[in-house]
Amino acid sequence: MSIEKFPLFDNHSHPLDADKINLTPDELVRVWLHGYRDMPDKTASPELQHHIRNLGCVTTMVYQMSKLFGCPCTLEAVTDERNRRTAGGAKPYIDDLYQKGNIHASLLDSDLPYGDKRLDLFPGIVLRHIQMDPIFFGLLKECGDYASLLGAYKKQISAMVKEQGYASIKCHVGELFTMHVFYVSESEAERSFTGAKQGDKKDQRIVYYAIFHQTMLLAQELDVPIHVHSGITGGHWNGEMYDCDPYHLAPFLRDTPNMLNTKLVLLHSNSPFIPSEAMVSHMSPHVWVDLAWVYPWYRCLLPSVSRILSALLQRVKSCSGAGSITFRK
């Protein structure tokens, strides 16, 4: 199936930087591979950092850009051509990429405030994620009890949607505490609040799950979806990424009242759990599957990627109206 002529919506983008005009090959890799973006640091030797350029996901990026640019398929050639095109300024280069990609709207995952000039770099419509996790951990430090945290949290999220036009809520429940989400009552959250505030991981998990439940309910009131990060995007499987099988969410969604009324997007997809995402979407009309990173990140699994896509499409197709799949070129 060719999607070349379809107008596309990039449902998860990151900020663009007009100052990154001229990059070295290694800088280009780390700008793109944002899981390693903050290196160098003490986690790896300079030699090992240099070999990041040889990762399969990086060589896939180089291959795709070389096809777009019509240049040799090497990191150096792609970097040189990219720098040649940005020499006239970042905005013309960005506009050209979006036009060729037929991207008409973007959903931005960033804490940049509305009105920031960097948002003007995006062609077309720009929508915004609310980043749940920084708000949660910030209020956990500021508030004296769970009731105060919950009240302040709901007030802030509601204002961001109603007054500032944010379009969705994003969280890292799987990376932070695994997908084994369970119902937590307000009294249980209150009992765990002091420990959570002091940094106890088990207590933080309980309070976070309580807030996640309340976020699911609040999202219904505000009529916005929740994007649950469920896939790797670089780094070393940060947090609990190994335990992000979306099947683990099923008991919580099934047994907790009203959870089936929240629009839920499983963001990025995480091998080897992609078939589980397909089945959860197949069985649940309120669940969507995002495949934005399947091709660049799972290039090492080809030709199994084609089977993954086929399985997802067949499972969704066989259950009319249940879930959907979003693609990004």
Buried (B, 14 or more C-beta within 10 A) or exposed (E): EEEEEEEBBBBBBEBBEBEBBEBEBBEBBBEBBEBBEEBBEEEBEEEEBEEBBEBBBBBBBBBBBBEBBEBEBEBBBBBBBBBEBBEEEBBEBBBEBBEEBEBBBBBBBBEEEEEEEBBEBBBBEBBBBBBBBEBBBBBBEEBEEBEEBBEBBBEBBEEBBEEEEBBBBBBBBBBBBBBBBEBBEEEBBBBBBEBBBEEBEEBBBBBBBBBBBBBBBBBBEBEBBBBBBBBBBBBEEEBBBEBBBBEBBBEBBEEBEEBBEBBBBBBBBBBEBBBBBBBBBBBBBBBBBBBBBBBBBBBEBEEEBEEBBEBBEEBBEEEEEBBEBBBBB
